[in-house]
Amino acid sequence: MNKIITPNAPLFRDPIYDGAADPVIIWNKQEKSWWIFYTNRRASCVNYGVSFVHGTDIGIASSNDYGRTWIYRGIAQGLQYEKGRNTYWAPEIIEHEGIYHMYVSYVRGIPCTWDQPRTILHYTSDNLWDWEFDSPLSLSSNKVIDACVILCPDGRFKMWYKDEIHDSHTYTAYSDDLYSWTVGGPEITDCPHEGPNVFLFKNHYWMITDPWEGLGVYRSDDLQHWERCPNILNQPGNRTDDGAIGSHGDVLVHRGHAYIFYFTHPEASHEGDRCSEINSGYHYRRSSIQAAELFLVGNHLECDRDNVALDLEY
């Protein structure tokens, strides 16, 4: 099989609720396949307000043909934190010393508005299927979501997340062991945004955010001071379900390439359509996961979403 492939477009649609969003990709060492975890929005349900983005599980899709095709595998098991039907968003998963760590955003119940407190929960697993609860994180406010975690050169772990109380800016926390976290402070404050994602590529650190105008890009040499670069995925593409801005992405750096996995609302013309109470019909709500490659051009990143090839050999 040719290991450099042109992926399907869309890369993946959730076959149950058709609302796949906020993807994170990781190699499953046990299955020897790529897995995507995602927020399983209930786009196809009959509901009102913004209830379709609540009551969500964390969906799983896998690929064993180098990312060309993906199959729905179910939902992450063991995440139940409180009794009742609750909300799980935007998983971040990092593997360290044979243990997978998940940091997932949590909202109690199925709210119909955006007003409820939110926290980030920590789980661990040795197989990506079965998750064991560790603790809620005490961070900079009671309305935090969208964790991203990497291992820094000094041996500490650093987390970036969205603090909605503090102007929807990116805040930070630090840990020596992935279990206990100390809050740092604000780091990206130039505009409201969500979904920070940090990675090392071509000798620079990069952060991707979602300011709802395509994806914001920042460059750093020290993981603390960031320079704003031009947005990516802010112009519609031509592939199926890719004719809208890109939203909330995860970047995989693999074999010298940087691939971004993001989602779109293919039939929504702008952010106001996507999650509004007025335009709450299925065609506005449905979402698809896509993939594209990032390229370093001068001192910034570019993305040709119409010409995509993936080299995901492991």
PEVENMO-V932561 format. One record per run of one state. SS is the DSSP state (~ for helix, > for strand, _ for the rest). FROM is the first residue (numbers start at 1). TO is the last residue. If there is no record, write none. Layout:
SS|FROM|TO / SS|FROM|TO
//
This chain:
_|1|3 / >|4|5 / _|6|11 / >|12|12 / _|13|18 / >|19|28 / _|29|32 / >|33|40 / _|41|50 / ~|51|53 / _|54|56 / >|57|63 / _|64|70 / >|71|75 / _|76|76 / >|77|77 / _|78|86 / >|87|96 / _|97|98 / >|99|107 / _|108|117 / >|118|125 / _|126|129 / >|130|130 / _|131|131 / >|132|136 / _|137|142 / >|143|151 / _|152|156 / >|157|163 / _|164|168 / >|169|175 / _|176|181 / >|182|188 / _|189|193 / >|194|201 / _|202|203 / >|204|210 / _|211|214 / >|215|220 / _|221|226 / >|227|232 / _|233|246 / >|247|254 / _|255|256 / >|257|264 / _|265|270 / ~|271|274 / _|275|281 / ~|282|285 / _|286|286 / >|287|297 / _|298|299 / >|300|303 / _|304|309 / >|310|311 / _|312|314
//
